[in-house]
Amino acid sequence: MTSPTHPAAASQPISIETVAIVGAGTMGLGIAQVCVQHGLPTILFDINADMLPKARQAIAAGLGKLVEKQKLSPEERDAALARLTLTDKLPEVRADLIVEAVVERLDVKQQLFRQLAEQNPAASIFASNTSSLPITRLAAGIPHPERVVGMHFFNPAPIMKLVEVISGVATAPDVADAVFALAGRLGKRPVRAADAPGFIVNRVARHYYVEGLKLAEEQVAPVEVIDELLESAGFRMGPFRLMDLIGVDSNYLVTSAMYEAFHFDAKFRPSRLQQQKVDAGHHGRKSGRGFYEYPASGPGKG
Ligand SMILES: NC(=O)c1ccc[n+]([C@@H]2O[C@H](COP(=O)([O-])OP(=O)(O)OC[C@H]3O[C@@H](n4cnc5c(N)ncnc54)[C@H](O)[C@@H]3O)[C@@H](O)[C@H]2O)c1
C-alpha cells in the first residue's frame, strides 16, 4: 500500500510561512496569539464581525501579560500584534496552513473546508482543532483530502504545551510531519495520535466531566464541593470550573460526538444538567455565567 502524497511535497519538506485561523472564539484567539508571537503572519477570521475587536483586545492582553512577566519586550509585543490581520471576509482566508477552530460540528467544518479549497492552492494544509470529530470523516469529500490533518491545541492555547497531531486515513505523512514540526516551532510539545474518537486526552478526560455531572445530578454533592475536593486531591481545576473555562457548550458537543462515535456507549452519555446549561445560554466564562457566575470580570475572565 502506498502512502498518500501532498502536491507540495515532491522533493522537499513542506514550508509553512503563513497561517490563517478560522474561528475567533476561546481556542482560535489563543492559537492566533501563539502564531503571531512566534513570528508567523496570521489571519484570524470569524463569521461574526463582533468577535473581531474582542479578539484583538484579548490577544493584546495576552501578549501584554507576557510583557509584564518579562517574557516578551514591548517591541516584540508590538511586532507580534503587527503580524495579526483580523477579517470577517472568507475570501481573504488564504495561507500555507489554515487551522479551523469553529463549532464542533462535522457539517460546518466540512462546508468550511470545501469553501476554503476553492480559494486556496492544493498545497495549503487544512488543520482542524477538533476535540473529537474523526479526521478521516472530516477529510472525506474535500478536494485533496491528503492535506487534512488534526492539530489539537489545549485550552488555554498560549499556556498549554501539548498539541495532538492526528493523521486520518487520507492524511499525507509529510503533511502530518509539517504540522508536527510547526507545533515545535510554536514552542509546543507535539504528540502524534491515531484517528480514534477523542484521540488521547479527551478520551481519558471525558469521564472527569461525565462522572462529575452524574455526581451533581444524583445530588451526591454540590458542584462547588465536587470541584473543591478534586482540586484538593491534586487536580488543577475541578470538572465544573474546567467546563466553564472550556465553554459548557463546546464541552457538551464534544461529549455528544464521542457518545455517537462510541456507538452510544452509556459511559459517554451526555448529561441533561449540562444540556440545560447550554439551552439557557450559560456557556461558562465566555458568556459571564456557567456553573459559576463571572459578573465583575465579564465574559472571558473569571
Ligand atoms: N474550548 C476548549 O477548551 C477547546 C479545547 C480544544 C479544542 N477545542 C475545539 O476547538 C473548536 C472551537 O471551540 P471553541 O471552544 O473555541 O468554540 P467557541 O464557541 O468559543 O468559538 C467558535 C467561534 O467560531 C465562530 N464560527 C462558527 N462557525 C464559523 C464558521 N463557519 N466560520 C467562521 N467562524 C465560525 C464563532 O463565531 C465563534 O467565534 C471546536 O472544534 C472545539 O471542539 C475546544
The ligand as an SDF file (V2000), in Angstrom:
LIG
                    3D

 44 48  0  0  0  0  0  0  0  0999 V2000
  -12.8680   25.2220   24.3020 N   0  0  0  0  0  0  0  0  0  0  0  0
  -11.8990   24.3510   24.5040 C   0  0  0  0  0  0  0  0  0  0  0  0
  -11.4070   24.1660   25.6340 O   0  0  0  0  0  0  0  0  0  0  0  0
  -11.3680   23.5470   23.3510 C   0  0  0  0  0  0  0  0  0  0  0  0
  -10.1280   22.8850   23.5100 C   0  0  0  0  0  0  0  0  0  0  0  0
   -9.5820   22.2010   22.4210 C   0  0  0  0  0  0  0  0  0  0  0  0
  -10.2810   22.1240   21.2240 C   0  0  0  0  0  0  0  0  0  0  0  0
  -11.4930   22.7650   21.1180 N   0  0  0  0  0  0  0  0  0  0  0  0
  -12.1780   22.6900   19.8070 C   0  0  0  0  0  0  0  0  0  0  0  0
  -11.9500   23.9410   19.1470 O   0  0  0  0  0  0  0  0  0  0  0  0
  -13.0770   24.2530   18.3210 C   0  0  0  0  0  0  0  0  0  0  0  0
  -13.6280   25.6180   18.7080 C   0  0  0  0  0  0  0  0  0  0  0  0
  -14.0410   25.5800   20.0540 O   0  0  0  0  0  0  0  0  0  0  0  0
  -14.1840   26.9050   20.9330 P   0  0  0  0  0  0  0  0  0  0  0  0
  -14.4120   26.4300   22.3210 O   0  0  0  0  0  0  0  0  0  0  0  0
  -13.0670   27.8250   20.6310 O   0  0  0  0  0  0  0  0  0  0  0  0
  -15.5460   27.4840   20.3460 O   0  0  0  0  0  0  0  0  0  0  0  0
  -16.1970   28.9300   20.5770 P   0  0  0  0  0  0  0  0  0  0  0  0
  -17.6580   28.6970   20.5770 O   0  0  0  0  0  0  0  0  0  0  0  0
  -15.5660   29.6230   21.7280 O   0  0  0  0  0  0  0  0  0  0  0  0
  -15.7610   29.7200   19.2540 O   0  0  0  0  0  0  0  0  0  0  0  0
  -16.1320   29.3200   17.9590 C   0  0  0  0  0  0  0  0  0  0  0  0
  -16.0110   30.5350   17.0440 C   0  0  0  0  0  0  0  0  0  0  0  0
  -16.1900   30.0880   15.7080 O   0  0  0  0  0  0  0  0  0  0  0  0
  -17.0300   31.0190   15.0390 C   0  0  0  0  0  0  0  0  0  0  0  0
  -17.6550   30.3090   13.9400 N   0  0  0  0  0  0  0  0  0  0  0  0
  -18.6260   29.3970   13.9710 C   0  0  0  0  0  0  0  0  0  0  0  0
  -18.8680   28.9210   12.7370 N   0  0  0  0  0  0  0  0  0  0  0  0
  -17.9990   29.5430   11.9070 C   0  0  0  0  0  0  0  0  0  0  0  0
  -17.7360   29.4750   10.5230 C   0  0  0  0  0  0  0  0  0  0  0  0
  -18.4100   28.6730    9.7190 N   0  0  0  0  0  0  0  0  0  0  0  0
  -16.7640   30.2660   10.0140 N   0  0  0  0  0  0  0  0  0  0  0  0
  -16.0600   31.0910   10.8250 C   0  0  0  0  0  0  0  0  0  0  0  0
  -16.2610   31.1960   12.1440 N   0  0  0  0  0  0  0  0  0  0  0  0
  -17.2240   30.4270   12.6750 C   0  0  0  0  0  0  0  0  0  0  0  0
  -17.9900   31.5450   16.0810 C   0  0  0  0  0  0  0  0  0  0  0  0
  -18.4920   32.8260   15.7190 O   0  0  0  0  0  0  0  0  0  0  0  0
  -17.0740   31.6040   17.3130 C   0  0  0  0  0  0  0  0  0  0  0  0
  -16.4370   32.8510   17.4140 O   0  0  0  0  0  0  0  0  0  0  0  0
  -14.0690   23.1000   18.4780 C   0  0  0  0  0  0  0  0  0  0  0  0
  -13.8440   22.1730   17.4620 O   0  0  0  0  0  0  0  0  0  0  0  0
  -13.6800   22.5200   19.8420 C   0  0  0  0  0  0  0  0  0  0  0  0
  -14.0220   21.1660   19.9770 O   0  0  0  0  0  0  0  0  0  0  0  0
  -12.0410   23.4860   22.1380 C   0  0  0  0  0  0  0  0  0  0  0  0
  1  2  1  0
  2  3  2  0
  2  4  1  0
  4  5  1  0
  4 44  2  0
  5  6  2  0
  6  7  1  0
  7  8  2  0
  8  9  1  0
  8 44  1  0
  9 10  1  0
  9 42  1  0
 10 11  1  0
 11 12  1  0
 11 40  1  0
 12 13  1  0
 13 14  1  0
 14 15  2  0
 14 16  1  0
 14 17  1  0
 17 18  1  0
 18 19  2  0
 18 20  1  0
 18 21  1  0
 21 22  1  0
 22 23  1  0
 23 24  1  0
 23 38  1  0
 24 25  1  0
 25 26  1  0
 25 36  1  0
 26 27  1  0
 26 35  1  0
 27 28  2  0
 28 29  1  0
 29 30  1  0
 29 35  2  0
 30 31  1  0
 30 32  2  0
 32 33  1  0
 33 34  2  0
 34 35  1  0
 36 37  1  0
 36 38  1  0
 38 39  1  0
 40 41  1  0
 40 42  1  0
 42 43  1  0
M  CHG  2   8   1  16  -1
M  END
$$$$
